[in-house]
Amino acid sequence: MAARQAGSDDGRVAQKRRTRAAIVGATKQLLADGQQPSIDDIATAADVSRRTIYMYFPTLDQLLVDASSGLLSERTIEPVLDAGTMSTDPVRRVDEYAAALLAMAPEALPNARRILRLTVDTEQRPENERRGYRRIEWLGRVLEPLRDTLPEPDYERLRAALAALLGWEAMIVLQDSLGLDWDETERVLRWAAGALVAATVDEQTS
């Protein structure tokens, strides 16, 4: 009896996972197709009821954030970081990282804009959830050659500055506020990142 009950519970949990995945998957596809879907659009695409969607996502914004984050996470520079071909020179290493990040930006930026718009109010995000965690992890790997050569405060300062500079927010500012195209946005960000790293390294040798 207990075994049958456990099997039934496991089946319900698995079904809930499949239903949630279907909802998120349908939303991702609608967003990828350039739509701004409503709950009704998503319900139709996922073949579920509106009530079912609200059982998993109390608001449409929460669902859109989840789906947009999923789309954004599908774009990655992991192959660049894991290839073992990055330069050991800190300035060139950061430039290679910046180039890889900017190469995927035109496709990824619409999802990043949506996430920023929907989560700019911290009260709308789950407690302790932070945006941009992948950015911090990537930068830690990129800056690894400097980890043992820079004093801890200098290392943390550099990582924080690069996190602010090499991110979607800076790209949006350059494009929306200054009207830069992608080529000029890339030139500015790569130049600024190189200057930051070079200045930090020079401080240790001067």
Buried (B, 14 or more C-beta within 10 A) or exposed (E): EEEEEEEEEEEEEEEEEEBBEBBBBBBBBBBBEEEEBEBEBBBBBBEBEEEBBBBBBEEBBBBBBBBBBBBBEEBBBEEBBEEEEBEEEBBEBBBBBBBBBBBBBEEBBBBBBBBBEBBEEEEEBEEEEEBBEEBEEBBEBBBBBBEEEBEEEBBEBBBEBBBEBBBBBBBBEBBEEEEBEBEEBBEBBBEBBBEBBEEBBEEEEE
